[in-house]
């Protein structure tokens, strides 16, 4: 063996990609390339490519000629004349090649970073946008006006205030619209007849329960899961469960607390 690394015949993206591979394999400093070694290995690789296929791109031969030209310049003795030096010509013949390699390396690293992001993005799945109707009307029986619902709520709040005991134990209860919606649906699914709003409350409801339950009923009406009926302004508010399977979901997981 001549001490040179074994070069496997494989496809590269171009001559600069091949040069970076050779520099990395030989553990060279990209700013101090051993042109003689790199040129020899590059020509060996080029010869291997010609042995296995005939479609070697012309840019590989252009780079080979460039490497041999740089090698020749480095072998020439430095002139001892005092003639003015051409400022456009680099002092090191390898300088232009090094700049090309550095620029190509930056683009290659950026491409690898984008490829990695694309692979990571494939591991994420987003839910498509949900269609939101422009307007949703409350499912309220004809003849019932907002003022009727307001009157019924005030009457229920007054009832809760009057039923409130003078002394009571201090305890913490937390009522949410979501929880009340679930409770109401479970209560209504057990019967086919309308249920009075008062029957959805406990015997002595607190103000928080009355208000939260009332808002839960309105939300269910907005979702068209229940229908509200009231014979008159002072008549009890009736809640009727709508048997509309396949059209409206009874899942209240996305409701607002």
PyMOL commands that set and color helices and strands:
alter all, ss='L'
color gray80, all
select helices_A, chain A and resi 15-25+35-52+58-75+95-121+146-163+177-188+197-200+207-222
alter helices_A, ss='H'
color red, helices_A
select strands_A, chain A and resi 195-196+226-229+238-241
alter strands_A, ss='S'
color yellow, strands_A
deselect
rebuild
show_as cartoon
